[in-house]
Amino acid sequence: MIFALLNFDQRARYELAYDGVAWLDTDHGVQARQVSPNSPATRAGIHANDVLLSINGAHVTRATEVARRLDRAGLWTQVRYKLSRNGEEFETPLVTAPAEKPLATEKLSARGWPAVFVHRSVHLHSPLERPSCRALYVFCLVSFICWSFHYSGKFDAFDWEVYWSEIVARLLAPALLLHFALVFPGRPKQPFALLPNSWLFTCCPSLWF
C-alpha cells in the first residue's frame, strides 16, 4: 500500500515534457502519425506525416528518442525541430508543455483498492493453509498491483520498479484467477467444467472487480 501511495504521489508531481505528436518509426524515418490540436506541435506548424530529422541539431533515428530528448530539455523550453515535408527540409521552434494526465489511469488505480480490503480480510479471517484462501490471497495482491501501479514516465529507479511490477502482475493475474477457480470449494467433480467461466474472466480483465 505504501508503494502504491508513493507511486500515486510521483505520478501527481511529475510533469512529462510533451510536444503533442504521436511519433512513429517508419521506413521514411520518425514520422508524425498524429498531431494533437492546440498542442506545442500545432503552434509550431508541424503536420501529420512530417518526418523528424533532428532536435537541437542531434539526429533522431527512433521515435523513443523524442521523449528522452524532450525530458532532458525540460518543461517550457524552446527546442528546434528539423523536419522534412514532401521532400523539403525546414526547421521550426517548439516550446515544450506538460503532457495531459489521463483521468482513466487514476480511475483504474481506484479500482485496485477493493482488492486490498479483500486481501486483508482473507489474511485476518481465513486460514491460509487452505488452497482456496491462499489462492485468493495471492490473486488479490496481484490484482492490486495490476490496477494501482502505473509508471509516471520519469523512469528513475523507482519508476522502473513500478513498470516491471505492473508487467509481471498483468502476466500473472489470468493464471492466478484460473487457479483460484479450480481450487475453490464446491467445484464440480470435473475440474475443467469451470474452464469456460474462468476463461471469460481471464480474457476480460474489466470483469475482475
C-alpha positions in Angstrom: 0.0 0.0 0.0 2.8 2.4 0.8 4.5 1.6 -2.5 1.2 2.4 -4.3 0.8 5.7 -2.5 4.4 6.7 -3.3 3.7 5.8 -7.0 0.5 7.9 -6.9 2.4 10.8 -5.4 5.1 10.6 -8.1 2.5 10.5 -10.9 0.8 13.6 -9.4 4.1 15.5 -9.1 6.0 14.6 -12.2 5.2 16.6 -15.3 6.3 15.0 -18.6 7.6 17.3 -21.3 5.4 16.9 -24.4 5.3 18.2 -28.0 1.8 17.0 -28.9 2.9 14.5 -31.6 2.5 10.7 -31.8 5.8 9.8 -33.4 6.1 6.5 -35.3 9.0 4.6 -36.7 8.6 4.1 -40.4 10.7 3.3 -43.5 10.9 7.0 -44.1 12.2 7.8 -40.6 10.5 9.1 -37.5 7.1 10.2 -38.8 4.3 12.2 -37.2 1.4 9.9 -37.1 -1.0 12.3 -35.3 -0.7 15.9 -34.1 -3.0 16.9 -31.2 -5.0 20.1 -31.7 -3.9 23.1 -29.6 -0.6 21.5 -28.8 3.0 22.8 -29.0 3.4 21.0 -32.3 0.3 22.6 -33.8 1.6 26.1 -32.8 5.0 25.2 -34.3 3.3 24.3 -37.7 4.0 20.6 -37.6 1.6 18.4 -39.6 0.8 14.8 -39.7 3.2 12.7 -41.9 6.1 15.2 -41.3 9.4 13.3 -40.8 11.5 14.4 -37.9 15.2 14.6 -38.7 16.8 16.2 -35.6 16.1 18.0 -32.3 18.5 20.9 -31.5 20.9 19.6 -34.1 21.0 16.0 -32.7 19.9 13.4 -35.3 16.8 11.4 -34.4 16.6 7.8 -35.6 13.9 6.3 -33.4 10.6 7.6 -32.1 11.5 6.7 -28.5 14.4 9.2 -28.7 12.0 12.1 -28.9 10.6 11.6 -25.4 14.1 11.3 -24.0 15.3 14.5 -25.7 12.3 16.4 -24.5 12.7 15.1 -21.0 16.3 16.4 -21.0 15.2 19.7 -22.3 12.6 20.2 -19.6 9.2 22.0 -19.5 8.6 25.3 -21.2 11.9 25.1 -23.1 12.3 26.0 -26.7 13.8 23.3 -28.9 14.4 23.4 -32.6 12.9 20.6 -34.7 14.3 19.9 -38.2 11.7 18.2 -40.3 11.0 17.0 -43.8 7.7 17.5 -45.6 7.2 16.2 -49.1 11.0 16.1 -49.6 11.6 19.6 -48.4 13.5 20.2 -45.2 12.8 23.0 -42.8 13.3 24.0 -39.1 10.8 25.2 -36.6 11.0 26.2 -32.9 8.8 24.4 -30.5 8.1 25.2 -26.8 7.5 22.1 -24.7 4.5 21.8 -22.4 3.3 19.4 -19.8 1.6 16.2 -21.1 -2.0 15.8 -20.2 -2.6 13.2 -17.4 -5.3 10.8 -18.5 -8.1 10.6 -15.9 -8.8 7.0 -16.9 -5.4 5.9 -15.3 -6.5 7.3 -11.9 -9.9 5.7 -12.2 -8.2 2.3 -12.8 -5.9 3.0 -9.8 -9.0 3.4 -7.6 -10.3 0.1 -8.8 -7.4 -1.7 -7.2 -8.2 -0.6 -3.6 -11.1 -3.0 -3.1 -8.6 -5.8 -3.7 -6.7 -4.5 -0.6 -9.7 -4.9 1.7 -10.4 -8.4 0.4 -6.7 -9.2 0.8 -6.7 -8.1 4.4 -10.0 -9.8 5.2 -8.6 -13.1 3.8 -5.4 -12.6 5.8 -7.2 -11.9 9.1 -10.2 -14.2 8.9 -9.3 -17.2 6.8 -6.7 -19.9 7.2 -4.0 -19.6 4.6 -3.4 -23.3 4.8 -6.5 -23.9 2.7 -5.5 -23.8 -1.0 -8.6 -21.6 -2.0 -7.8 -19.0 0.7 -4.1 -18.9 -0.3 -5.0 -18.6 -4.0 -7.5 -15.7 -3.3 -4.9 -14.0 -1.1 -2.2 -14.0 -3.8 -4.7 -13.1 -6.5 -6.0 -10.0 -4.6 -2.4 -8.9 -4.0 -1.5 -9.2 -7.7 -4.8 -7.5 -8.8 -4.0 -4.6 -6.5 -0.6 -4.2 -8.2 -2.1 -4.7 -11.7 -4.7 -1.9 -11.2 -2.9 0.5 -8.9 0.7 0.6 -10.2 1.3 2.8 -13.3 4.6 4.3 -14.3 4.9 8.1 -14.5 7.3 8.3 -17.4 10.1 9.6 -15.3 11.8 6.3 -15.5 14.1 6.7 -12.4 14.9 3.6 -10.4 11.5 3.7 -8.6 9.6 4.2 -11.8 11.3 1.2 -13.4 10.3 -1.0 -10.4 6.7 0.2 -10.8 6.9 -0.5 -14.5 8.1 -4.1 -14.2 5.8 -4.8 -11.2 2.9 -3.9 -13.4 4.1 -6.0 -16.3 4.6 -9.1 -14.1 1.3 -8.6 -12.3 -0.6 -8.4 -15.6 1.1 -11.6 -16.8 0.3 -13.5 -13.6 -3.3 -12.3 -12.9 -5.1 -14.5 -15.5 -3.3 -17.7 -14.4 -3.9 -16.9 -10.7 -7.6 -16.3 -11.4 -7.9 -19.6 -13.2 -6.0 -21.4 -10.4 -8.4 -19.9 -7.8 -11.4 -21.0 -9.8 -10.1 -24.6 -9.9 -9.3 -24.8 -6.2 -12.5 -23.0 -5.0 -14.5 -25.2 -2.5 -17.6 -26.8 -4.0 -16.2 -27.2 -7.5 -17.7 -29.9 -9.7 -16.0 -33.3 -9.9 -14.9 -32.4 -13.4 -12.4 -29.6 -12.8 -12.4 -28.5 -16.4 -16.2 -27.8 -16.3 -15.1 -24.4 -14.7 -12.9 -23.5 -17.6 -15.5 -21.6 -19.7 -16.3 -19.2 -16.9 -12.7 -19.0 -15.9 -11.5 -18.1 -19.3 -14.3 -15.5 -19.6 -12.8 -13.7 -16.6 -9.3 -14.4 -17.8 -9.9 -12.7 -21.2 -11.9 -9.8 -19.8 -9.9 -8.1 -17.0 -12.7 -5.5 -16.7 -14.8 -8.1 -15.0 -12.4 -8.8 -12.2 -14.0 -6.2 -9.9 
